[in-house]
Amino acid sequence: MTLRSVVKGTGSALPKRRVDNAELAEQVDTSDEWIVERTGIRSRYIAADGETTATLAVEACQKALGAAGIEPNEIGLIVLATATPDQTFPSSATKVQALLGIDDCIAFDVHAVCTGFLYALSVADSMLRGGNAKRALVIGSETFSRILDWEDRGTCVLFGDGAGAIVLEAEEGDAGVLSTRLHADGRHNGLLYVDGGPSTTGTVGKLRMKGREVFRHAVVNLADVLGEVLADAGFTASDIDWVVPHQANARILDATAKKLGLAPEKVIVTVDRHANTSAASVPLALDVAVRDGRIKRGDLLVLEAMGGGFTWGAAALRY
């Protein structure tokens, strides 16, 4: 039998404050119609004082651990994907570790922006199969509202805050992570980036994006990497039960599904409710679909994302 990393439980968390398009239109020159037509987004959640990347991650982890029936001290590895950590250092993963009451485990952050959860999943999968730990928490958590320019209607309407987490356990069998594929191309830095950092400006900076160019790259790259990961796992698009994509833009989701010949009803969509939560969006959407009963044990899932860098990736797993 093959040793695989099996998803034992999922969880997610959102800030208390929900902001719909009408409320946003009171602050910036936009409208509900303009946002929905271009993005499919109707609302997002914005973190308040005291709600941070780490606190949202802890709530998501507690729900995932509860779903898995696993105690925090049984976790040997925490990999947290984020582009908005609580501090420059130490890692937010170590804050999550402490808040969960885990005295000692491997804990670190991964930074690949919107593809971060796929990178974190791949790293955790390799470490579990390599014997570094038996069980892992893999998390995507973001507070992107902290790095938005709230006067730029082209970006501030797109993003929200949130967290998602899964518990992985190394087991022999057919279920679990079947294949992962990751990519990066730093030549496109100027299309999606934050204009600050400790080493350059000494400030956090604000998000900047050339949306049209990002859209074009996203559709091509996501369709390609989905094909790669399916080929690696020995499947075709017709074998997929569910695609759990990065929730960036409804038009990107539609275009990617069409390029692959996938039925739209096989694509999990939460962008309308949560907007783009960067590294949190894939595990957040996964948890929503698990808890509402769409995703069931034995289903073949493909997860995919693309983000700043550019980075992009996909994973095939048997839930």
N, C-alpha and C positions, 0 to 999 in steps of 0.2 A: 504494500500500500504506500501511497505517496503522502509525505508530510505536507500539510497545507495550513494556511492561516484562515481560520473559520470565524465568521462574524457571529458572535454570541449575543450581542445586544446593541441597540441603537438608542441615542438620546439627542435632544436638541434644547436650545434655550433662546429666548428673545427678550429684549428689553421690555419694560412695562409700557413705554410710550409708543403708540402707533400713530404714524403721520400719513394721512391720505393726501392725494394730489391736490384737493381743494385747499387744504391747510397750507401746503407748500406754495401754492399759487398766491397766497397772501404775502409771501416773503420774497418771491422772485418772479420775474416776468415770464410766466408760463401758464398753462391751463391743464386741466384734467384731460381734455381732448388731445392736446398736443403731446402729452406724455404717453397716453395710452396708444395713440396711433403709431408712434415711433418706437415704443419699447414694450408695450403690453403691461407696464407696471401701473398698479392702482394704489399701492400703499407700501410703506416700509416702516421699520422699527428703529428708533433712535435712542442710544444709551444716555441715561441721565448721570449726574454726578454720583459716584460710588458704583456705577455699573461699568465694569472694565472687561477687557479681553479675557483676563484670568477668571473673573467672577462668573461671566457667562459660560466659560469653558467648564468650570466646576459644576454648574447646574446641569449642563449637558452630560457630563461624565457620570454624575450621580444617577441620572435617569437611565443611561446606558448600562451602568453597573446593576441597577435594579432590574432592568429587563433581562440581563444575563444571569442574575442570581449569584453574582460574584462580589465578594467583599473587597474594599479598596486595597487592603494589605496583601491581596493575592496578585496584584498587578506588579510586573517586573520591569515594565517599559512604558514610558509616556513620550509620544511624539506629537508636538503641537504645531500645526501649520498656521502662521499668521504673518501679516505684513504690518500689523498695528500692535506691537507688544506693549505691555504695561510700562516697561522700562527698556532703555537701551541694553542694559544687562543688570542682573542675570536673566535667564530665559523665563518667559511666562510659564513654561512647562514646570519649572521648579516651584513656582508659586502655586500652580494647580496641585502639584505633589503635596506641598505642605498643607494646603487648605483641605485636601482629601484625607489628611492624617496618615500619609504613607511616609514612613521614616527613611526608607532607602530603596531606590530603584533607579534605573537609567532614565534620565529626563532631559529633553532638549527641544528647541524650536527648529522648524524648517521654514525657510522663506523662499517661496516661489509664487507669491501673490495668489491669483485666482486658481492656479494649478497646484497650490500648496498641499491640499489634502491628498491629491494623487501622488505627489512626491512623498508625503509622510506615510501613506499607505504602502508604497513600494519599499521604503526603507524599513518600516516595521515588519513587513512580510519577510524580507530578507533576514532580518535579525532574529525573528522567531524561528524560521526554518534553519538558521545557523546555530540555534541553541543558546542564544544570548538571554532569552527569557521564555517563559511559558505563555504568559498572557500580557497583552498590551492595550493601552488606551491610545487610540489615534483620533486626533481632534483637529477641527478647523474652527477658528474663532477670530472674529474681527470686530473692531469698532471704527469702521471707515468714516463715520461721521466726524471724527476728530481731525481728519486730513482733507476734508472737502472745502472747496471754495464756495461758500453759500451764495455768492453773487454770480456764479457761472452756471446758468441753467442747463448747459450742455452736459455737465457732469453731476451736479448736486442732486438732480432728480433720479439718478440711476442707482444710487447705492444705499445700503442700509446696514444695520448691525445685527449680529447674531452668532450662534455657535452650534456646532453639531459634533457628535462623538460616536465612536463605535468601540466595542470591546472585541479584540481579536484573541483567539486561542489556537495554539499549534496542536493539530490533531491529524491522525492518519485517516484518509478517506477521499471521497470524490468532491465533497463540498469545500468551499473556501476560495481564496484568491487563485485564479488559474493562470493569469498572465498580466503583466503591466508593461507599458511602453511610455517613456518619457523623452521629451525633446526641449531644447532651448536654442534661441538665436538672438544673441545680444545686439545684433546690428539694428534692431528695431526699437532700441531704447527710447528714442524720441517720440514714438507714437503713443506710448502709455507709460507714465512715470510720475514720480513725486519730485517737486523742484526743491528739495532740501535733504539734509542728512548730517549726521555728526561730523563726518570727515570733510564736507564741502562747505556748508553754510552754518553749521552749528545749530540749525533749527530743524523742526520736524518737516516743514514744507507742506505744500498742497498738491492734490492730484491734478494732473494735466493729461488730456487725451485728444487724439485726432480720431474721432469716432468712425468716420467713413472708412479710413484705412484699416482700423482694427477689425471692423466688420468683415472686410474682404479677406483678410488673413485668417480670421477665425473660422469661417465656413470651410475654406480649403484645408486648413490644418486639422480641424476636428474630424472632418470626414476621412482624411488620410490616416490619422492615428487610430480611429475606430476600426478601420479596415486592417491595420497592422495587428492590433491586439486580438481581433477575432481570428485572424490567420494563425497567430501564435498559439491560440487556444484550440484551434481545429474546428472553428464554427464559421457560419456565414450570418449575414444580417437576418435572414429568415429564422434563425434559431433563437434570436434574442426575445426574451419575455419583456424586459424593461430596459430602457435607457434612462440613466439618472445623470443628467448633464449639469454643468455649471450654469447657473441661472443668471445670465448676463442681459439677455435681450430676447424677447419672444420671437423676433424675426430671425435671429441667429439659430434658435432652436428649430424653427420651421424649415429654414434653408438647409441645415445640416441633415435633418431627417429626410428631406426630399432628395438630397444628393446621394444618400445611402439607400433610398427606396424603402424607408421605414414608415410604417403607419403612424400618424400623429398620436393616435391613442396609446401607443406603446412608450411615449415620452412623458416622464414625470415633469410637471410644470408647477413651480411655486413662485416664479419671478413676479407674478401679478400681486402676490401678497407680501413678499419679503424683499423685493428688488434684488440687486446684486450684492450679496454678502461676501464676495471674494472667496477666500479659502473655506468659509463656512457653508457655502451654498450647496455643494454636493452632499455632505453628510446631513445637512438640514433637510434637504429634499428627500434623501434616503429615509430618514426617520419619519417624516410625514407619511410617506407611502407605505412604510412598514406598519405604522400604527393605524392607518386607516384601512388596512387589510388588502391593499392592492398587491404589494409584494409579499409572496409566501415562500416558505421553505421549499427548496428545490428549484426555484426560479433562476434562470440565467440572466444576470445583470451586466450591463456595461456602463461604467462610470467614465465621464470625460470632462475636460476643462481646458481653457486657455486663458493666460493672463499676461501681465506686463513682463517684459524681458526680451523678446517674447518667451514664455514657457508654455508648453502644452503637453497633455498626456492622457492616457486612458488605462482602464483596468477592466478585465473580465473576471467575474466571480460567480460562483454557484452559491446562492443564498440558502 
